[in-house]
Amino acid sequence: MASVPIPQSPPGPHRPLAPVDEVAALLLAMGKPAAGRLLKYFEADEIKRISRSATQLGAVSASQLESIVESFQGEFAASGNVIGGVAEVEKLLSGLVPADQLDDILADARGDATRSVWERLSGVSESVLASYLVKEHPQTAALILSRIKPAAAAKVMAQLPQPLRNTVMRRMLTFKPVVEAVIQTVERALHEELLINGTRNSGADTHAKMADIINKMERTQIDDVLSSLAESKPKSVEILKGLLFTFDDIVKLAPRGRTSLFDAVPNDRLVLALKGTDPEFRTVILSALSARVRRMVEHELNGGEPAAQKDVMEARRSITDLALEMAGRGELEINAGGEVEALVR
């Protein structure tokens, strides 16, 4: 192979060539047609660096050029497979791209590789994620919650046992930089244990199923079940409390959520459900109604006939079931751990 016809420098021993010099030498040796087809895949900054190297390259002997070609051939012969990844991209671009630009490229590449994990995790049921985090070290839980969407993290936080929730919050406030290897380990675990197995077993979460059953019980029965479970599984009870939603919890909904809920409830069912409620609770519920509907409901409550306890409980249960359905569709947000709003008289 003839020497590359590039600007000559005084003859001397072969000097080591940087990766960008090797690329420049190869492109010059290939000639314009072949090199032109490759150069269109380079960025403008890369072409500038290659061009700068070519103008300062000096003489490259045939033996040096053959060595470069053999090196490339050896890379291909070493393995019949091409493996892509961040490390491979770093090796490929090192020397061709400035260090600061390479860092940006690699950061973006890492983001593309992992973004789906965190975005998909933000869509996992908060009850499923809370059940998972309860079993993890608080530092791991803090790391996970710090990287998902704030709205999703808030919902999960509301369902964690209070001591764990407080510990996780403190750890999130005192975070130190986490090495990439640790983050990648957590991502792999989440992908395998939640995003794969969780999807495969969607709807099979024990706490969510149990909460759905308990939600259908009477208030006294709910209290009895939770008291019994608290003796042997206190952590599970804390999670269940975050999942439960009864008729009494309607006052914990945001005003807009209550209005949306009762817009979908027939007046006669609401009147039946409100029978036997205390004045403060009733005031909160009535405040969510339009003036006309409120007058009608108040009139029925003040002058209506007593109703059977069974009918009242069925009406209340139908309203709570509707609230849970609407929450599942994202039409209102249930926060069973919220505080009852102060009443304005």
N, C-alpha and C positions, 0 to 999 in steps of 0.2 A: 504494500500500500504506500503510495507516495506521500511525502510530507504535505501538511496542510499549507496552502499558499496564503500565509498571513504575514503581517508586518514582521520583519526580521529583527532579532536582537543578536548581539554578539554570541557566538557559539560558547557553550559551556555545559557543565553537568546538568542532567535533568533536574529540574526543580519540582517539588511536590505541587500537584494541582488541587485546588479547592474544588468542591462539587460543582460550583457554578462555572469554573474554568473548564471542567470536563464536559459539561453540557455545551458550552460555547465551542469547544474544539470539535465535538461531534457534529454540531449543526453546520459548522464551517466545512467539515469534511463531506457532509452529505450533499452539499450544493444547494442552490436556490430552490429548485422545484420541490425536493423532498423536505428541506428545512422549512420552506414556506407553509407546507401543509401542517407541520407541527407547531410552528410559531403562532398560528391563529388560536391555539388552545391556551396560550400563555396570557397572563394579565399584563397590562401596560407596564407596571412597575417591574415585573419579572423580565420583560423584554429589555427594559433599560439596564437592569443589572447584567444580563447576558451580553448585551451590546458593549457595556463598559468593560466587561471581562475580555471580550474578543479583541477590543482595541488595545488592550494592555497585555495580551497573552504572549506575544513573542513567538518564537519558533516552537512547534510541537512536532517531535520526530515521529517517524512511522512506528517505531517500537512503542513509544508512549501512547500513540493513538490505538495501536493494536491492544495494548494493555487495558485501555479504557473500554474498548469493545469487548474484550474477553471478560472484563469485570461485569459488564452488563449481561453477557451471555451466561456467566456463572450464576448470577442472581436468578435468571429464568430457569436454568437447568437444575438448580438446587431443589426446586419444588415445582411440581406440575400445577399447583393450585395458587390462586391469588387470594390473599387474605386481607380484607379491608378492616380498618380500625383506626382509632386516634393515634396509636403509636406508629402505625405504618405511614399515616399522613405526615406525622412529625418527621419521620426519617426521610420521607420523600421531599419535603419542602425545606428541610434544614440546609442552609447555605444558599438557597435560591431566593428566600424571602427574608427581609429584615427581621430581627428577633422580636421587636414589638409587634410587627404585623403577624408574625407566626403565632404569637401568643393569642392574638385576637381570633385568628383563623381556628386555632385549636379549641379555644373557649367556645366559639360558635359551633364547632363540630361536636364537642361534648354536649352542648345544649341540645342539638338536634337528636343526638343518640338517646338522651334521657328525658327529653321534654315530655314524651308521651307517657312515661311512668308517672310523673307528678301530676300531669293534667288528668290522666285516667284515675289516679288516686283521689283527686278532688271530687270525682263523680261517684266514688264508692259510698254506699250507705253509711251514714254517720254511726249507726248502731254497730255495724260490722267493724268499722275502723276503731271505734271505741273499745269494743271487745278485744280486738287485736292489741291495742296499745296498753290495755290493763296488764297484759301478760309480759310486756316488754320493760326494759330498764327505763326509768324516767328520762335519762339523757337521750336514749334512742327515740322515745316518744316526742321529746322536745324537738329533736332534729327533724322528724317527719312532719310535725305540725308547723314548723317554721318554713317548710318548703312547699306546702300545698296552698291553695287559694285561701285568703283570710276568712271568707264567708264559710267555706267548708270547715276550716279549723275551728271557728267559733261554735259551729254546731256540734263538732266532736267534743270540744271542751265542755260543753253544757252537759254531756252525758258521762263524763269521767267522774269517779268518786272525788269528793271535794279535796281530801288530802293529796291525792295524786294530781288533781288539777292545779292546786296551789304550787306543788313542787315543780311541775312542768313549766308553769309560768315563770317561776324564779329562774329556772335553768335557761329558758329562752332569753331572758333579759341579760344573762351573763355569758352568753355564747362566746367562745373563741373560735378562730378559723378552724374549719374541719378539713383534714387532708382528703384529697380526691379519692384515695383508695378506700377510705371509710365510707364515703358517700356512695361509691360504686357497689360496695358490699351491701349496704342498706337497700339500694335500688334493686339489686338482684333478688334479695330476700323478699321484698315487697312484690316484685313481679311474679315470683314463683308461688308465694304463700297467699297473696291477696288477689292479684290481677288474673292469675291463671286458675288456681284452685277456688278462689272466691267466685269467679265468673262461672266455673263449672258447677259450683254448688250454690248459685244465687238463689236466694229465698230460703236457704236452709239454715240461716243463722239461728242458733238456739235462743238467744235472748230476744231477737225480733219475733220469733214464733211464739215464745212464752208471753211476751208483752201483748201480742195480738189476742191471745187467749184471755189473759187477765183483763184486758180492756172490755171484754164482753161480760164481765162479772159485775155483781152489785158492789156498791161502795164498801159495805161491811165485809163482804167476801174478799175484796181486794186487800183490805187492811189485814185480815186474818192470814191470807196467803203470804203477804210480804213479811209479816211478823214471824211466821213459821220459817220462811227461807232465811231470814236474817240471822237465825241462830247457827246455821251451818254454812251459808254462802253470803256473807255480808257484801262482798264486792259485786256479786251478781245482782243483789237487791239494789245497790246504788245505780247500776246500769239500767235495770228494769224501771226504776223510778223515772229515769230520763226518757224512757220510751213510752211510758204510760200516759194516757190522756183520757180524762173522764169529763163528765159534764161540768163538774166543779172547776175544772181547769180552763173553761172557756173565758173566765174573767182575766186569765193571764195572756190571752191573745192580744196583739196590738189592736187598737181601735179599728183600723182599716180591715184587719183580718176578721174581726167580729162582724163588721158590716157586710163583708163579702159572704160570710157564712150564713147570716140570717136573711140575706137577700134570696138565698136558695132554699129557705125553710118555709113551708106553708104556715100561715098564721095560726090555724087551729092546732097544729102540732106544737108550735112554740108555746101557745097558751097552756096546753096540756103539760108540757115539760116544765113550765115555770110554777106550776101549782106546788105549794108546800115549800118554796124557796124562801130564804130570809130576805128582808127588805134591802140590805146592802147589795147582795148578789143580784137581786131583781133590778135594782137601779142601774147597775153596770150593764146588764143585758139590754134593758130598754133604751139606754143611751145610744146603742148601736143602730136603732131603728129610725126610720123616717118619722116625721111628726105625725103623719096620717096613720101609719101602721102602729105607731106607739099608742095613739089614742084608742085604736080598735082593740089592741091587746090588753091595755089597762082596763077598758070597759068590760071585756070578757072575764078578766081575772077578778074584778070587783063584784060582778053580778052573776057569774057562771055557777053551775052546779058542781059539787065535789066530784072528783074522778077516782076511779079505782087505782090503787098503788101500782098494780101491774101495768095498766095503761100509761101511767106517768113514767114509769121506768123504761118502757118500750119507746116512748117519745124521746126521752133523754138519750137513750142508747142510739137511736136513729140519727140524732143530731151529732153526737160524738163520732159515729161512723162516717158521717158526711164530712166532718172536719178532717178526719184522718185521710179520707180519699182526696180531699182538696189539697191537703199538705203534700200527699204523694205526687200530685200533679203540679206542685209548685205554685198553687194559687193562694196559699197562705202559709205562714211559718208558725209552727207550733214550738213553743219554748216552755216545756213543762217545768223548767227550773227557774222561771222568771218570778218576779214579785207581783202581787196583786196591786193594780193601780190604785193610787189614792183617789177617794171619791170626793167630788165637788158637789156640794149641796146648794 
